[in-house]
Amino acid sequence: MSHKKYGKIHGIAYWASFGRLSGIPASSVDALALGNSLSDKRLLLAVAYTPVIIAGFVIYGVLAIELAVTVFGAALVTAMALQFSVAKLKPSLVQDRRFADSLWIAINGLSLLFLIPSGINLSIIVAITAGFSIFAPVQQMLLPKLKLSTVAFCVLVVYVIINTYMPNTWQYLNPSSLTPTENPIRLWISLGKPYAFPVDAATLWTGHIAGSVLGSSAMAATISLILAWYLRRLDLFFLIGFAAAGIISFNFMGINPVFQLDSGQLILALAFMMARKDLAPENRFFSAASGILSAVAFALLRAQGFSLEAVLFTTVGIQLLNFVVYLIPARPPQMYSLLKVLPGVKNKEM
């Protein structure tokens, strides 16, 4: 790593980590390392968010702008406050960069709007965002080996609370009129024709159907997924396993797989949560198996009438399962020797 290559972003990295606000001097080595992380892994990946953000603004208008600005602002303020407090109490935590960069937390916080239904109350969204902004760096510090999407986990916790104490709060809005509407999957089930489309394919593709504000458009979500793949942030073995098992599972149940898999929320969850290289299993064999299990679980949940919740449960469930598998003690030598000869069972280069 040369100073010449990253010299231009030395100052950007310093400000992005809010070094002056927290009163912590940034050494050249730390700044260059942070600059490398921000430029190669974070800010470039943030470009993949652009298509769905634009689509959300086009489909939901002022509502999407209001929610995006609220989430970004709440995440940024919370993360900055947390970093400032920790810097005063124990500066080494910030200097060692075990806390995620505040700016990245704010950008990543926008993915909360992938999994939150469009009709949820604004105050609840602020609470979810604040919780995410605190939990993300704490989880990174205390449980760095837990490969869990903090976004999905935080939304799941809020979903459980809402359905326990405020069952009518988890609502969807019609993108055209911004009025409450039925869960799109339950509407599909009510038709009694599992192999039929409740809406035309063009509407489903462009996103003019009830869902999440930034996740309604399958077309925009697909572009985001392609961008994430281009940046080499996706595990293709997981994606291939998921796609193949999803098509087979839905066809086996007599359900149209296109309507179920052509979902913006699902595609975004795959692109930014389930199939991310840093969250998926490192072993190709287990990564593909993880994708297959995810698809089967997703198909079973959709068949029961779960919409966004199916994406949410599948994401958190498979990542917790992967973590449990990771904790299993080393296999006996005989089993390890057998696995080594299986095709594709080889650690991937990260």
C-alpha positions in Angstrom: 0.0 0.0 0.0 1.5 3.3 -1.1 1.0 6.7 0.3 0.7 8.0 -3.2 -2.3 5.8 -4.0 -4.3 6.8 -1.0 -2.9 10.2 -0.2 -5.9 12.0 -1.7 -8.3 10.3 0.6 -6.2 10.7 3.8 -8.3 13.8 4.8 -11.5 12.2 3.7 -10.8 9.1 5.8 -10.0 11.3 8.8 -13.2 13.3 8.5 -15.3 10.2 7.7 -14.2 8.7 11.0 -15.0 11.9 12.8 -11.5 12.0 14.3 -11.6 15.7 15.2 -15.1 15.4 16.8 -13.9 12.6 19.1 -10.6 14.3 19.7 -8.5 11.3 18.6 -5.4 11.9 16.4 -5.3 9.7 13.3 -1.9 8.3 12.4 -0.9 7.9 8.8 -1.1 4.2 9.0 -4.6 4.3 10.5 -5.8 6.9 8.0 -4.5 4.9 5.0 -6.0 1.7 6.3 -9.4 3.4 6.8 -9.1 5.0 3.4 -8.6 1.6 1.8 -11.6 0.2 3.6 -13.8 3.1 2.8 -12.9 3.4 -0.9 -12.7 -0.3 -1.8 -15.2 -2.0 0.5 -17.7 0.5 1.8 -18.2 3.6 -0.3 -18.0 1.7 -3.6 -20.5 -0.9 -2.2 -22.8 2.1 -1.3 -23.0 2.8 -5.0 -25.1 -0.4 -5.3 -27.8 1.3 -3.2 -28.3 4.0 -5.8 -30.8 2.2 -8.1 -33.2 1.2 -5.3 -33.0 4.6 -3.7 -33.9 6.3 -7.0 -36.7 3.7 -7.6 -38.1 4.4 -4.2 -38.2 8.1 -4.8 -40.0 7.6 -8.2 -42.6 5.1 -6.8 -43.3 6.6 -3.3 -42.3 10.2 -3.9 -42.1 12.5 -0.9 -42.6 9.5 1.5 -39.5 7.8 0.3 -37.4 11.0 0.6 -38.8 11.6 4.1 -38.0 8.1 5.3 -34.5 8.0 3.7 -33.5 11.3 5.2 -34.9 10.3 8.6 -33.1 7.0 8.6 -29.8 8.4 7.4 -29.9 11.3 9.8 -30.9 9.2 12.8 -28.2 6.6 12.1 -25.5 9.2 11.6 -26.4 11.2 14.8 -26.6 8.0 16.9 -23.4 6.5 15.6 -21.5 9.8 16.0 -22.8 10.2 19.6 -21.8 6.6 20.4 -18.3 7.0 18.9 -17.8 10.3 20.7 -18.9 8.7 24.0 -16.6 5.7 23.6 -13.7 7.9 22.5 -13.9 9.8 25.7 -14.3 6.7 27.9 -11.9 4.3 26.1 -10.1 5.8 23.0 -8.4 2.5 22.1 -11.7 1.1 20.9 -12.1 3.8 18.2 -8.4 3.9 17.4 -8.4 0.1 16.7 -11.5 0.6 14.6 -13.5 -2.1 16.3 -16.4 0.3 16.0 -17.8 0.7 12.5 -17.3 4.0 10.8 -20.3 6.4 11.5 -20.7 7.3 8.0 -20.9 3.8 6.8 -23.4 2.9 9.5 -25.6 5.8 8.2 -25.4 4.5 4.7 -25.9 0.9 5.6 -28.9 2.0 7.8 -30.8 2.7 4.5 -31.1 -1.0 4.0 -33.5 -1.0 6.9 -36.0 0.4 4.4 -35.5 -2.8 2.4 -37.3 -4.9 5.1 -39.7 -2.5 6.7 -43.2 -2.3 5.2 -44.1 1.0 3.7 -47.0 1.7 6.2 -45.0 1.5 9.4 -45.0 4.5 11.8 -42.1 7.0 11.4 -41.4 7.0 15.2 -40.9 3.2 15.0 -38.5 3.6 12.1 -36.4 6.1 14.1 -36.3 3.7 17.0 -35.2 0.8 14.8 -32.5 3.0 13.2 -31.2 4.1 16.6 -31.1 0.5 17.8 -29.3 -0.6 14.7 -26.7 2.2 15.0 -25.9 1.0 18.5 -26.1 -2.7 18.0 -24.0 -2.8 14.8 -20.7 -1.6 16.3 -21.3 -3.4 19.6 -21.8 -6.7 17.8 -18.7 -6.1 15.8 -16.7 -5.5 19.0 -18.2 -8.2 21.2 -19.1 -10.9 18.7 -16.9 -10.3 15.6 -17.2 -14.0 14.5 -21.0 -13.8 14.5 -21.8 -13.4 10.8 -25.2 -11.9 11.2 -26.9 -9.1 9.3 -27.5 -6.5 11.9 -30.1 -4.9 9.7 -32.3 -8.1 9.5 -31.8 -8.9 13.2 -32.9 -5.4 14.4 -36.0 -5.5 12.1 -36.8 -9.0 13.3 -36.7 -7.9 17.0 -39.0 -4.9 16.2 -41.3 -7.2 14.2 -41.7 -9.5 17.2 -42.4 -6.6 19.5 -44.9 -5.0 17.1 -46.8 -8.2 16.6 -47.0 -8.8 20.3 -48.0 -5.4 21.5 -49.1 -3.4 18.4 -50.4 -6.0 15.8 -52.0 -3.3 13.5 -48.8 -1.3 13.1 -47.1 -3.6 10.6 -48.9 -2.2 7.5 -48.4 -1.9 3.8 -49.3 1.2 1.6 -50.6 1.2 -1.9 -47.8 3.1 -3.9 -50.4 4.9 -6.0 -52.6 6.3 -3.3 -50.4 5.8 -0.2 -53.4 4.3 1.6 -53.3 1.1 3.7 -53.6 -2.1 1.7 -53.6 -5.9 2.1 -50.4 -7.9 2.5 -49.7 -8.7 -1.2 -48.9 -12.4 -0.5 -52.1 -12.9 1.5 -54.0 -11.2 -1.3 -52.4 -13.7 -3.7 -53.4 -16.6 -1.5 -57.0 -15.3 -1.3 -57.3 -15.7 -5.0 -57.1 -19.5 -4.6 -54.9 -19.8 -7.7 -51.3 -20.5 -6.5 -49.9 -20.5 -10.1 -51.5 -17.2 -11.0 -50.2 -13.6 -10.8 -52.3 -11.2 -8.7 -50.7 -8.4 -10.7 -49.2 -8.2 -14.2 -45.6 -9.0 -14.6 -44.7 -5.4 -15.6 -46.2 -4.0 -12.4 -44.3 -6.6 -10.3 -41.0 -5.8 -12.2 -41.2 -2.0 -11.9 -42.4 -2.1 -8.3 -45.8 -0.5 -8.2 -47.0 -3.0 -5.7 -47.2 -2.8 -1.9 -44.0 -3.7 -0.1 -41.1 -1.8 1.4 -40.3 1.7 0.3 -36.8 1.0 -1.1 -37.5 -2.6 -2.0 -40.6 -2.6 -4.2 -38.9 -2.6 -7.6 -37.5 -5.9 -8.6 -35.8 -4.3 -11.6 -33.9 -1.8 -9.4 -33.1 -4.5 -6.9 -31.6 -6.7 -9.7 -29.4 -3.8 -10.9 -28.2 -3.4 -7.3 -27.4 -7.1 -7.1 -25.5 -6.9 -10.4 -23.5 -3.9 -9.0 -22.7 -5.8 -5.8 -21.6 -8.8 -7.9 -19.4 -6.6 -10.1 -17.7 -5.3 -6.9 -17.0 -9.0 -6.0 -19.1 -8.8 -2.8 -21.4 -11.7 -3.6 -21.1 -15.5 -3.1 -22.2 -17.0 -6.5 -22.4 -20.5 -5.0 -25.0 -19.3 -2.5 -27.0 -17.5 -5.2 -27.0 -20.5 -7.6 -28.1 -22.8 -4.8 -30.8 -20.5 -3.8 -32.1 -19.9 -7.3 -32.2 -23.6 -8.2 -33.8 -24.7 -5.0 -36.3 -21.9 -5.1 -37.5 -22.8 -8.6 -37.8 -26.5 -7.7 -39.5 -25.9 -4.3 -42.2 -23.5 -5.6 -42.9 -25.8 -8.6 -43.1 -28.8 -6.3 -45.7 -27.0 -4.2 -47.6 -25.9 -7.4 -46.8 -22.2 -6.9 -45.6 -19.9 -9.6 -41.9 -19.4 -8.9 -41.6 -16.2 -10.9 -44.1 -14.2 -8.8 -42.4 -15.4 -5.6 -38.7 -15.0 -6.6 -39.2 -11.8 -8.6 -39.4 -9.9 -5.4 -37.4 -6.7 -4.8 -37.1 -7.4 -1.1 -35.8 -10.9 -1.6 -33.3 -9.8 -4.2 -32.0 -7.0 -1.9 -31.7 -9.4 1.0 -29.7 -11.7 -1.1 -27.4 -8.9 -2.4 -26.8 -7.2 0.9 -27.4 -9.8 3.6 -27.6 -13.5 2.8 -25.2 -13.9 -0.2 -22.6 -11.4 1.0 -19.1 -13.0 1.0 -18.4 -11.8 4.5 -21.6 -13.3 5.8 -21.9 -16.5 3.8 -20.0 -19.7 4.7 -16.4 -19.6 3.4 -16.6 -23.2 2.1 -18.1 -23.5 -1.3 -20.0 -26.7 -0.6 -21.5 -25.4 2.6 -22.3 -22.0 0.9 -24.3 -23.8 -1.8 -26.0 -25.9 0.8 -26.8 -22.8 2.8 -28.4 -21.3 -0.3 -30.5 -24.4 -0.9 -31.8 -24.4 2.7 -32.6 -20.7 2.5 -34.7 -21.2 -0.6 -36.6 -24.1 0.9 -37.3 -22.1 4.0 -38.4 -19.1 2.0 -40.8 -21.2 -0.1 -42.4 -22.8 2.9 -42.9 -19.4 4.6 -44.4 -17.8 1.4 -46.8 -20.7 1.1 -48.1 -19.8 4.6 -48.8 -16.2 3.6 -45.7 -14.4 4.9 -44.5 -11.5 2.7 -41.7 -9.3 3.9 -41.6 -11.5 7.0 -40.5 -14.5 4.9 -37.4 -12.6 3.7 -36.7 -11.5 7.3 -37.1 -15.0 8.9 -35.0 -16.6 6.2 -32.2 -14.2 6.4 -31.8 -14.3 10.2 -32.5 -18.0 10.4 -29.9 -19.2 7.9 -27.2 -16.9 9.3 -27.8 -18.2 12.8 -27.6 -21.7 11.5 -24.3 -20.9 9.7 -23.0 -19.5 13.0 -24.0 -22.7 14.9 -22.3 -24.8 12.3 -19.2 -22.6 12.6 -19.1 -23.4 16.4 -19.2 -27.2 15.9 -15.8 -28.7 16.9 -13.4 -29.8 14.2 -14.6 -32.9 12.3 -12.8 -36.3 12.8 -9.9 -36.8 10.4 -11.8 -39.5 8.4 -14.8 -37.1 7.7 -12.4 -34.3 6.8 -10.6 -36.5 4.3 -13.9 -37.5 2.8 -15.1 -33.9 2.5 -11.8 -32.9 0.8 -12.4 -35.1 -2.2 -15.9 -33.8 -2.8 -16.1 -31.4 -5.8 -16.0 -27.7 -4.8 -15.1 -28.3 -1.2 -12.3 -25.9 -0.9 -11.9 -22.6 1.0 -12.6 -19.6 -1.3 -10.3 -16.7 -1.6 -11.9 -13.8 0.2 
